[in-house]
Amino acid sequence: MFIYLITNLCIAQEQHKLIVYFSFNDSELNNKAASRIDSTLLKIKNIKDITKVEISGHCDSVGGDSANNILSQKRVIEVKKYLIKKGIEEKFISKYIGYGKKKPLNKNLTEEERTLNRRVEIVLYCKKEIPKKENLSEQVNNTKVGGKLVLNNILFYPGSHELLPASKDYIVVLFKILKNNPKLKIEIQGHICCLVGTGDGMDGATGKFDLSTKRAEAVYKCLVNSGIDSTRLSYKGYGHQYPLFPETTEENKKKNRRVEIKIIEK
C-alpha cells in the first residue's frame, strides 16, 4: 500500500468557524466551550495573524424575547472576554451581537434541538498558510490499485463538514483528473483526530456523530455535482480508527484530520 502526503503551501486568507454551547439559562463559558476555543486557536500558527473576529449569540425558544436577547448578549460578551484573554486584540473584534431566539438552527421541539440553539458562533479571519493546488495527476499515476493518497489540501472548518474555499479549488484538480482518466474509480475516505477510541466526531452543524462520513460525502457531492458519474465514486468515514501519527503534538493531530482517496480501478 502506498500513501503520499501532499503538503506544499501558499499564503492566503482563511476563516475559522466554530460553535460553542451553553447550559440552559446560563451565560458562563464552561470548560468544554473554552477547550473548543483553545483547540481552534492552536490551529492558527500565530494569533497575531487574526485580522477580524465576528461573534453572534443565540438562545433556545424558552422564555420571552427580552430575556433571551439579554442572555444571548451576555454569552457573546463572555466569549469576547475570553478571546481577549487569549491574546486577540479587542480592535479586531468587529462584530459581537446577541440575536436571542431569532435565528434558531431547528424548531426547538426536543431538548436535543434546544441544546444546539443555546450557542455562540465565532468566525476568525486570519492570514494562514494553506495548501495550494498541486500536480495531483502525477501522484495518481504513481499510485497502484489499492493504494491511497492523503489529500492534506482538502480542509474543513473546525467541527464542520463545510469545505474551506481553497479546498474547493483543489477538488477541481481532482475533478479534471477523473475526467481525463475515465477508467479511474476512487473511494473517498474521511478521518478525524483527537478521540479516545475509534468513534467519530460530532458535526457541529447537525449534532450527529458522523463528522468523518459527512466530510467524505462533501467531497463526493462536489465531484458528482460537477459531472463525475457517481458509479466511479464511493465514500466512507473511518472516524478515529486509523490515525497516521501519535497525537502528541498539534501538528500530528492536524495530519490525522484528513481526507484520503483510495484507488479502486485505473
N, C-alpha and C positions, 0 to 999 in steps of 0.2 A: 504494500500500500504506500502510495506517495502522497505526502502532504506538503504544500508550498505555502509560505507566509508571504502575503503581498502587502508591503509596508511603506512604499515611497510616500513622501508627504509634501504638501504645499501649504502656504499660509492663506487663511480665509477667515471670514466672519462666520460665527456659528451661534446657534441658540441652544440653551439647555432648558428644557421644560421639566418641571416636577410638580407633584401634588403631595401635600401633607394633610393629615386628617386630625380632627379634634374630637374630644369626647362631647357628649350631649351637654348643651348649655354651658360650655367651658371654652375659655379663650387661652388657656395655658398651653404653651408649646411643650408637649410631652417628650419623653426620651426617644421614642420611636421616630417622631417627626423630626427632632433635632438631628438624630443619626442619619436620616434620609437626606437632610440638607448637607450635612457634613460629607456624606458619600459623594454627592454631586459636586461639591466644591473641590474635592480631592481629584476629580477628573479634569479639572482645569489646571493647566500647568502653572500658571501664575495668576493669583487672584487679582492682580493689578491689570490683567488683560480684560477684565469685565468693564464694559463701557456703558451698559444700561441694564436696569432691573425693573420689571413690572410685577406687581403683586396684587392679586384680587382675592377677596374673601367671600365665603358663601356659607349658607346655613341650610338646615333641613326645613320642612314645612310646619314644624311645631311652633306655635306662638304667633304673635302679631307682627306686622311689618316693622313697626318702630323698634321693638325689642331685637328683632333679627338684624336690622340694619346696624344697630349699635354693636351687637355681638360680633357680626362679621368684620366690622371695622376694628374692633379690639383684637381679633385674630390676626388681621393684617398688620397692626402695629406691633404685635408680639414677634411676628416673623421679621418685620423690618428691623426691630431692635436686635434680633439675633444675627441677621446678616451684617449689620454694622459691627456688632461684637466680633464677628469672624473676619473683619478686615475690609469689607466693602464700604467705600466712601458714600456717605448719605447723598451727595450731589448726583450720584449715578442712579439713584432710585427715583425714576421719573414718574412712576405711577404706583399708587397704593390706595386701593379703594375697596370698600365693602359693599357687596351687592345684596346683602340679606338673603332672602329666598327667591330672588327674581330670576336666577339663572341655574335652575336645578339640572342635574345630569340625567334625571329619570323622574318618575311620577311619585316618588316618596311613598310607595304603597306598603313597603316592608321595612323592617328595621335595617336590613342589609342595604337597601336603597337609601334610606335616610343617613346611614353611616357614610356612604360615598358622597353625600351632599354637604356634610359638615367638613369643609375643606378650605385650604388656601392654595391657589395656583400661583406658581412662581415661574417667570421666564427670565433667564440670564442671557444677555447678549455679550459675546466676548470675541476677542481675537484668539484663534486657536489653530494649532497645526492639525489639519485634517487630510485624509488621503486624497491624492489626485488620481485621475484616470490613468490606467496602465495598459500596456500591450498584453491584455489577458489572453489573446489568441495563442501566443507562444506558450504560455503556461498550460493551456488546454491541450495543445498539440503534444506537449511533453508528458502528459499525464495518461497513464494506461486506464483501461476499463476497470472499474472498481476502486480507482484512486480518487483522492479528494483534493480540492483546493480550498484553502482558508481565505475568505474574502474579507480582510480587515477593512477594506474600503467601503463596505456596506455597514452603515452605522444608524443607530436609532436614538430618539430622545430617551433619557433615563426612565425606566419603568414603563415604557410605552412600545407599541408596535408601529408607531409613526416614524417613517424614514426621515433622516436628515436630508435637506435639499441636495447636498453634494453626493449623497448615496444614489439618488435617483439618476443623476448624470452617469454614474458608474454602471448602473443597471442597463443604461442604453448601450454601453460597450458589450455587456453580456448578451443583450438582445441581438446585436449585429453579428456576434459570433454564432449564435444559434441560427440566424437567418442564412449565414454563409456556409453553415455545416448542417444540412438538412437531416443527416443521419444521427446527429448528436442528440442524446437524451440524458437528462440530468435529474438528480434528486436534490432539492434544496433543503438544507438541514439547519435548524436553529439550535443554538446553545446559549446557556446563561452561566453566570458565576455566582459565587458568594452564598451558597446554601449549604446547610448541613444535610448530607444525604444526597439523594438523586432526584428529588422532586423538581417541580417547575416553579417559576416566579409568578408574581401577580401582575397582570396587566392593569396599570393604573386607570386606563380608560373604561374598563369593564368590571374590575374587581375579581375577575376569574383567574385561576392559577394555570394559565396556559400560555405564558409570555413567549416561550421559545417557539411554540407552534404558530402563534399569531405573527411572529416576526418572519418565519419562513414563509407563511402564507402571504404576507405583504409583498415579498419579492416575487412569489409565484403569480400573484394577481397583476403586478406591474408588467410582467412578461406576457401573460395571456392577453391583457387589455391592449398590449402593443401589437398583438397579432401572432404570437407564437402558439402553435397548436398545443392544447392542454395535454394531449396524449404523449407529448415529448417531455412533460414535466411532472414531477410529483414533489410533495413537501412533507416534512415531518419535524416535529420538535423533540429534542432529546433532553430538555431540561438541563440538569446538572450532572448527567450520567457520565460525560466524557470530558472532563477538564484536561486541557493540554499541559497546564503548568500548575505547580503547587501555589495556592493562593496566599502567599506570604507577603506579597507586595501589591500595591495598587496597579502597577504595570502588568503583573501576571493576571490579576483579576480582569483587567481590560482585554487581554489577549484571549481569555476564556469566554468573554461575551462576544460571540462571533456567529457569522453565517458561513457555512461551507456548501460547496456543491460536490456531489459525488457523480462521477462519470458512469452512466448506466450502459450506454451504447455509443459507438463512434462510427 
